[in-house]
Amino acid sequence: MVLFRRPQAAAHFQTLKEFEDVLHEHSFYRIHKSHLVNLRHVHKVDREGMVSLTGDMQVPVARRKKEGLLSILKKLLR
């Protein structure tokens, strides 16, 4: 797994599921089988299923995860 953060990326050797279990309580959400994102860094979810993050990164959101992601983001904005 590669963890993107400033000022550089770091490699960690755990499964994404292990990270998901630990980070779920810290505003992280699994949006795709290959992507776990910090919800505080989500700027936009577009109609094509791409999530825009801080730092001009874009990652895909799985179709089955998009509705859950939008629901959680709405709750965070309240």
MIBA-685925 format. One record per residue (C-alpha): z, x, y; residue in one letter. Coordinates in steps of 0.001 Angstrom, whole numbers. Layout:
<recs>
<rec <Z, X, Y>, A>
...
</recs>
This chain:
<recs>
<rec <0, 0, 0>, M>
<rec <-740, 1188, 3502>, V>
<rec <1580, 3, 6228>, L>
<rec <12, -138, 9685>, F>
<rec <2328, 498, 12572>, R>
<rec <2315, 2547, 15689>, R>
<rec <1755, 5411, 16167>, P>
<rec <365, 5950, 12655>, Q>
<rec <-109, 4396, 9238>, A>
<rec <2228, 5222, 6363>, A>
<rec <1718, 4932, 2612>, A>
<rec <4406, 3291, 468>, H>
<rec <4353, 2896, -3278>, F>
<rec <5551, -604, -4077>, Q>
<rec <3632, -3689, -5049>, T>
<rec <2715, -6179, -2369>, L>
<rec <4868, -8734, -4196>, K>
<rec <7897, -6432, -3877>, E>
<rec <7262, -6081, -141>, F>
<rec <6769, -9841, 154>, E>
<rec <10111, -10535, -1523>, D>
<rec <11961, -8179, 834>, V>
<rec <10124, -8978, 4070>, L>
<rec <9856, -12762, 3749>, H>
<rec <13100, -13161, 5706>, E>
<rec <11767, -10944, 8505>, H>
<rec <8785, -13021, 9701>, S>
<rec <6263, -11662, 7205>, F>
<rec <3884, -14012, 5401>, Y>
<rec <1377, -13399, 2628>, R>
<rec <-1951, -14688, 3894>, I>
<rec <-4164, -13285, 1141>, H>
<rec <-3763, -11568, -2217>, K>
<rec <-4285, -8281, -371>, S>
<rec <-2574, -8945, 2974>, H>
<rec <992, -9453, 4150>, L>
<rec <1306, -9840, 7935>, V>
<rec <4075, -9822, 10491>, N>
<rec <3864, -13274, 12075>, L>
<rec <5079, -11870, 15397>, R>
<rec <1802, -9933, 15637>, H>
<rec <-578, -12816, 14897>, V>
<rec <-2616, -13659, 17999>, H>
<rec <-5223, -16032, 16623>, K>
<rec <-6447, -17729, 13466>, V>
<rec <-10127, -18622, 13748>, D>
<rec <-12200, -21271, 11996>, R>
<rec <-13872, -18692, 9779>, E>
<rec <-10520, -17741, 8272>, G>
<rec <-9850, -14492, 10101>, M>
<rec <-6470, -13592, 11577>, V>
<rec <-6409, -11459, 14739>, S>
<rec <-3417, -9151, 14999>, L>
<rec <-1920, -6822, 17576>, T>
<rec <-4009, -3678, 17911>, G>
<rec <-7358, -5478, 17530>, D>
<rec <-7020, -5673, 13745>, M>
<rec <-8545, -8579, 11845>, Q>
<rec <-7741, -9607, 8291>, V>
<rec <-8905, -12570, 6212>, P>
<rec <-6633, -15470, 5362>, V>
<rec <-7148, -17141, 1979>, A>
<rec <-8348, -20752, 2209>, R>
<rec <-5322, -21943, 255>, R>
<rec <-2942, -20061, 2595>, K>
<rec <-4452, -21086, 5944>, K>
<rec <-2696, -24461, 6266>, E>
<rec <695, -22931, 5430>, G>
<rec <124, -20127, 7921>, L>
<rec <-753, -22559, 10718>, L>
<rec <2308, -24669, 9920>, S>
<rec <4648, -21679, 10066>, I>
<rec <3088, -20428, 13306>, L>
<rec <3590, -23856, 14922>, K>
<rec <7263, -23795, 13922>, K>
<rec <7691, -20321, 15428>, L>
<rec <6212, -21503, 18732>, L>
<rec <8755, -24311, 19127>, R>
</recs>
